[in-house]
Amino acid sequence: MYGEQHLLTYRTEEETKFVYFLSFRQFLWWLVGGILSMKLATYLPPVPYIGLWGYLPHGLPLLGAMLFAHIKHPSTDLMLGKYLSLWFAFHRRKKVYH
């Protein structure tokens, strides 16, 4: 009837944007990667004799976190972190053969 809301609401597959173009989940991945990169830069000196390229290993945790935040598994359409956690849970479970 007119003016009544349908019980099944419209659900979009797109995540809500939290900060600029990042969803909350992606923002947390970026934040954790940035914190790990800063910690790594604090404790690990740059590789000597190669100039600015010596600082490249400090950005690897941020790069890994960005991969986990944005890459989806092509056949399952799951995010990389979710796919890997399910994959490890499947391979660690007790196998029963009858």
C-alpha positions as CSV (number, residue, x, y, z in Angstrom):
1,M,0.0,0.0,0.0
2,Y,1.0,3.6,-0.4
3,G,3.4,4.9,2.2
4,E,4.4,1.5,3.7
5,Q,8.0,0.3,3.6
6,H,8.7,-3.0,2.0
7,L,10.1,-5.6,4.5
8,L,12.9,-6.6,2.2
9,T,15.2,-3.6,2.0
10,Y,17.5,-3.0,-0.9
11,R,21.0,-4.2,-0.2
12,T,23.9,-3.1,-2.3
13,E,27.1,-5.1,-2.6
14,E,29.2,-2.0,-2.3
15,E,30.7,-1.2,1.1
16,T,30.0,2.1,2.8
17,K,32.8,4.7,2.4
18,F,34.4,5.6,5.7
19,V,37.3,7.9,4.8
20,Y,37.5,9.3,1.3
21,F,37.5,6.2,-1.0
22,L,38.1,3.6,1.8
23,S,35.6,1.5,3.6
24,F,36.0,0.9,7.3
25,R,37.6,-2.6,6.8
26,Q,40.0,-1.2,4.2
27,F,40.9,1.8,6.5
28,L,41.8,-0.7,9.3
29,W,44.0,-2.6,6.9
30,W,45.8,0.6,5.8
31,L,46.1,1.7,9.5
32,V,47.6,-1.6,10.6
33,G,50.0,-1.6,7.6
34,G,51.1,2.0,8.3
35,I,51.7,1.2,12.0
36,L,53.8,-1.9,11.1
37,S,55.8,0.1,8.6
38,M,56.5,2.8,11.1
39,K,57.6,0.2,13.7
40,L,59.8,-1.5,11.1
41,A,61.4,1.8,10.2
42,T,62.1,2.4,13.9
43,Y,63.9,-0.9,14.5
44,L,65.4,-1.7,11.0
45,P,68.0,0.6,9.5
46,P,67.9,1.2,5.8
47,V,70.0,-1.0,3.5
48,P,73.3,0.9,3.1
49,Y,74.9,2.0,-0.1
50,I,71.9,2.1,-2.4
51,G,70.4,5.5,-1.5
52,L,66.7,5.9,-1.2
53,W,66.1,2.4,-2.4
54,G,67.4,1.3,1.0
55,Y,64.2,2.5,2.6
56,L,62.1,0.3,0.3
57,P,61.7,-2.6,2.9
58,H,60.1,-0.2,5.3
59,G,57.1,0.0,3.0
60,L,56.5,-3.7,2.6
61,P,54.1,-4.1,5.5
62,L,52.0,-1.3,4.1
63,L,52.0,-2.9,0.6
64,G,50.9,-6.2,2.1
65,A,48.1,-4.6,4.0
66,M,47.0,-2.8,0.9
67,L,46.9,-6.1,-1.0
68,F,44.7,-7.6,1.8
69,A,42.5,-4.6,1.7
70,H,41.8,-4.4,-2.0
71,I,42.5,-7.7,-3.7
72,K,39.6,-10.2,-4.2
73,H,40.0,-13.9,-5.1
74,P,38.8,-14.2,-8.7
75,S,36.7,-17.3,-8.5
76,T,35.1,-16.9,-5.1
77,D,34.9,-13.1,-5.0
78,L,36.1,-13.1,-1.4
79,M,38.6,-10.6,0.0
80,L,42.1,-12.0,0.2
81,G,42.2,-12.1,4.0
82,K,38.9,-13.9,4.3
83,Y,39.8,-16.4,1.6
84,L,43.2,-17.2,3.2
85,S,41.6,-17.6,6.7
86,L,39.0,-20.0,5.3
87,W,41.7,-21.9,3.3
88,F,43.8,-22.4,6.4
89,A,40.8,-23.4,8.4
90,F,39.9,-26.0,5.8
91,H,43.4,-27.4,5.6
92,R,44.0,-27.5,9.4
93,R,40.7,-29.3,10.1
94,K,40.8,-32.9,11.1
95,K,40.3,-35.1,8.1
96,V,38.0,-38.1,8.5
97,Y,38.0,-40.8,5.8
98,H,35.4,-43.5,5.9
